[in-house]
Each structure stands twice: as structure tokens, then as C-alpha cells.
Amino acid sequence: MSTSFALADLLTSGSWQEDAACRDADPELFFSNDETDREQALSYCAACPVRVECLEHALATREAYGIWGGTDETERKRLLRRRRRAA
């Protein structure tokens, strides 16, 4: 990875992101097309204490790319469709 900063460098102080398991991870892992990178990103999510908050943020802001809350773009679109149908 070529990024010289971690996700923590992008976070707002006092936010739920400060507790994220990926806080010190390379952001490129979460936006890579490489399957190994994506698996590594998902492994951070699996152990994350704020996974639900992360996913809800991604759904609320319609994050179009990357791994958020243990989901990829396709999974989030599916969740949003289900929520719209249930409403």
C-alpha cells in the first residue's frame, strides 16, 4: 500500500470512528478491488465494536464505494432496497 496515513487521520474528534477497529488501518484496504485487501478489510469489521454505527453511517450517507460496517457496495444496495420495501 502506498498511502502514508491511516484512517484515524481522517476522523472527527469525539466521533464513533475513534473506536473503530480499522482506526489505524490503511484506507486503501477498504477501497481496493483486490480480493486479499477486501478480505483484510472485512477482518477488521468482524472484530469492530462500532460495526453497526459504521454500517448505519454508510447507509445514511449512501456510501457508494468501499467496505463499510462489514458490507460492500452490493450488500448495502440490497439492504437499502429491503428497508425501502419494509417502510
C-alpha positions as CSV (number, residue, x, y, z in Angstrom):
1,M,0.0,0.0,0.0
2,S,1.2,3.5,-0.8
3,T,-0.9,5.6,1.5
4,S,1.2,7.4,4.1
5,F,-1.7,8.0,6.6
6,A,-4.2,5.9,8.5
7,L,-8.0,6.2,8.7
8,A,-7.5,7.9,12.1
9,D,-6.0,10.9,10.3
10,L,-9.4,11.5,8.6
11,L,-11.6,11.1,11.7
12,T,-13.5,13.8,13.5
13,S,-12.6,14.0,17.2
14,G,-15.2,12.6,19.5
15,S,-16.9,10.5,16.8
16,W,-17.8,6.9,16.9
17,Q,-15.0,6.3,14.4
18,E,-12.4,6.8,17.2
19,D,-13.4,3.4,18.5
20,A,-13.3,1.6,15.1
21,A,-11.1,-1.4,14.8
22,C,-9.8,0.0,11.5
23,R,-8.7,3.3,13.0
24,D,-5.0,2.8,12.3
25,A,-5.5,0.8,9.1
26,D,-4.5,1.8,5.6
27,P,-7.6,3.3,4.0
28,E,-6.8,1.7,0.6
29,L,-7.7,-1.7,2.0
30,F,-11.3,-0.6,2.2
31,F,-11.5,0.8,-1.3
32,S,-9.4,-1.8,-3.2
33,N,-10.6,-4.2,-5.9
34,D,-8.0,-6.7,-4.8
35,E,-9.8,-9.7,-3.0
36,T,-7.0,-10.1,-0.5
37,D,-7.3,-6.4,0.5
38,R,-11.1,-6.7,0.8
39,E,-10.8,-9.8,3.0
40,Q,-8.4,-8.0,5.2
41,A,-10.7,-5.0,5.4
42,L,-13.6,-7.3,6.3
43,S,-11.5,-8.9,9.1
44,Y,-11.2,-5.5,10.7
45,C,-15.0,-5.2,10.5
46,A,-15.6,-8.6,12.1
47,A,-13.8,-7.5,15.3
48,C,-15.1,-4.0,15.3
49,P,-17.1,-2.6,18.3
50,V,-18.7,0.1,16.2
51,R,-19.6,-2.0,13.2
52,V,-23.3,-1.2,13.4
53,E,-22.6,2.5,13.7
54,C,-20.3,2.3,10.6
55,L,-22.9,0.5,8.6
56,E,-25.7,2.9,9.6
57,H,-23.4,5.8,8.6
58,A,-22.7,4.2,5.2
59,L,-26.4,3.6,4.6
60,A,-27.5,7.1,5.7
61,T,-24.9,8.8,3.6
62,R,-25.3,6.4,0.6
63,E,-21.6,5.5,0.6
64,A,-21.2,4.2,-3.0
65,Y,-17.8,2.7,-2.6
66,G,-15.7,0.6,-0.2
67,I,-16.2,-1.7,2.7
68,W,-18.3,-0.1,5.5
69,G,-19.7,-1.9,8.5
70,G,-18.7,-5.3,7.1
71,T,-20.5,-4.7,3.9
72,D,-19.6,-3.9,0.3
73,E,-21.4,-1.8,-2.2
74,T,-23.7,-4.6,-3.4
75,E,-24.7,-5.6,0.1
76,R,-25.5,-2.0,1.1
77,K,-27.7,-1.5,-2.0
78,R,-29.6,-4.7,-1.1
79,L,-30.1,-3.5,2.5
80,L,-31.4,-0.2,1.3
81,R,-33.9,-1.8,-1.1
82,R,-35.1,-4.1,1.8
83,R,-35.6,-1.1,4.0
84,R,-37.5,0.8,1.4
85,R,-39.8,-2.1,0.8
86,A,-40.4,-2.6,4.5
87,A,-41.2,1.1,5.0
